[in-house]
Amino acid sequence: MSITKVTQHPTQNEGLIFERSQTGRVGYRLPKLDVEAANMDEIIPSELRRGDGLADVPEVSEVDVIRHFTRISTWNYSIDLGMYPLGSCTMKYNSRLNEKVARIGGYTNLHPLAPEEETQGALELMYRLQEDLAEITGLPGVSLQPAAGAQGEMTGVMLIRAFLDKRDGEASKDRRVMLIPESAHGTNPASAALAGFTVKAIRANEDGLTDMDHLRELCAEGGVAGLMLTNPNTVGIFETNIKEICETIHNAGGLVYMDGANMNALVGVARPGDMGVDVIHLNLHKTFSTPHGGGGPGCGPCCCTAELAEFLPVPRIEKTGERYHLNYDLPHSIGRVKAFFGNFGMMIRALSYIYTHGAEGLREATETAVLNARYVAAKLKDTYHMPFEADCMHEGIFSHKHQTASGVHTLDIAKRLIDYGFHPPTIYFPLVVEGAMLIEPTESVGRADLDAFVDAMKHVDREARETPELVLGAPHSTRIGRLDEATAARKPVLRWKPDMGSNAASA
Ligand SMILES: *Cc1c(COP(=O)(O)O)cnc(C)c1O
């Protein structure tokens, strides 16, 4: 299948910008100097100047630069190009309108240290977003400060810690166990550890749900500070016992933290606060419009009960009459968790997303996200092994169990999907399912695209049985085929050096 590649032909393989360099070539022309040249020694002391004459900077023309980067940009897969079925990530297409609103000059030109009287609009925007997130989660205390889901988690478990310290005083130190399901996202135990808790893992039952007997057993052992639970959980199933789970933890004297990264399955339909959850984080960069491909800035608001609100980070935005102001004077606050007020651009997108949808639109988005995932699950259930029987919520989990007999594993299936024009789903997460494929189509994919994806998955299954070598060697349509991923992760080549030769940095 693989085609012989012409190393430096632009449509086959673009050289590095360094390889395009020609000594003396420039992208500009300045008028001849008509004053005396300054003596650099008098302006910048020699020890502060670099001496290598910028030796390694590529010397290229303007058109070289423009075409090089434009060509490279066409190699990217993006949300504008097709669906991105990454489970647990909620990679949906979001309206351009939200981007446009985030670029309004009055917001982008605002300095974070501008005085309150000149920033009333921005403060009102944050205040209104907090009110809406409180309504969506059913939890009235909100801080927009955390810069990511993981930081929202850390903030949330620090609230729990502060609450227990205040409630129990000295005795609080005997309450340091955080219960976390074994399927949890790795950030959960990390956040718990950062806040000074030790982690005990809760088993799941064969339906993929929290094992209630094990939960009660762990509670009976004592010292339970709380529980961190994702709902729908990381195998895409709604924890139907959530009220009982919360009661069990509360009766044991602990608090319930919900990882809200999967809120795309709940917004407008069900509220964690009504289920008995005490504190939750949201990922504005998953559920509320900010695109997060490439690890750009995020926002992980932390929402909590009225009881926990006094511990939220400072400053708090407050409203007196028609005026908004920042209150730094909160004695029980855990303090600041992020410079200034967090990543403001994400907040603008989120509010724009909420306002353009309205309550009904948000509910419809949620219902469509669940419908799309169930559609994919129903279409693939006879082809790919589904480890759990329950109807999935916004993402469905599969495994490679039916394909391994011919030597094909999850990684191979994911790589072969690339040849069909799809970004692979999340693979090998969660760890509780061997060879997991976590597929989240989101609400932004239409029927035709869902069918094309299902069709590709079925083709790959047929190939796995009839021509496994085709799947094992995939991808065949990309410029660079199957990588040695372990070496790429362990020994990444991140810098080009003159003696590396052609395309060395990407090999
Ligand atoms: C994405 C995710 C997180 C972490 O969010 P970040 O913004 O990447 O820090 C936590 N839990 C779950 C279940 C997630 O999917």
The ligand as an SDF file (V2000), in Angstrom:
LIG
                    3D

 15 15  0  0  0  0  0  0  0  0999 V2000
  -10.4970   16.1270   30.7600 C   0  0  0  0  0  0  0  0  0  0  0  0
  -10.8140   15.4970   32.0410 C   0  0  0  0  0  0  0  0  0  0  0  0
  -10.2440   15.9680   33.2390 C   0  0  0  0  0  0  0  0  0  0  0  0
   -9.1530   17.0220   33.3150 C   0  0  0  0  0  0  0  0  0  0  0  0
   -9.4230   18.2180   32.6710 O   0  0  0  0  0  0  0  0  0  0  0  0
   -8.2060   19.1240   32.1510 P   0  0  0  0  0  0  0  0  0  0  0  0
   -8.8580   20.3990   31.7460 O   0  0  0  0  0  0  0  0  0  0  0  0
   -7.5740   18.3830   31.0260 O   0  0  0  0  0  0  0  0  0  0  0  0
   -7.2610   19.3120   33.2910 O   0  0  0  0  0  0  0  0  0  0  0  0
  -10.6430   15.3650   34.4120 C   0  0  0  0  0  0  0  0  0  0  0  0
  -11.5270   14.3470   34.4280 N   0  0  0  0  0  0  0  0  0  0  0  0
  -12.0900   13.8610   33.2910 C   0  0  0  0  0  0  0  0  0  0  0  0
  -13.0610   12.7320   33.3670 C   0  0  0  0  0  0  0  0  0  0  0  0
  -11.7430   14.4140   32.0550 C   0  0  0  0  0  0  0  0  0  0  0  0
  -12.2620   13.9190   30.9360 O   0  0  0  0  0  0  0  0  0  0  0  0
  1  2  1  0
  2  3  1  0
  2 14  2  0
  3  4  1  0
  3 10  2  0
  4  5  1  0
  5  6  1  0
  6  7  2  0
  6  8  1  0
  6  9  1  0
 10 11  1  0
 11 12  2  0
 12 13  1  0
 12 14  1  0
 14 15  1  0
M  END
$$$$
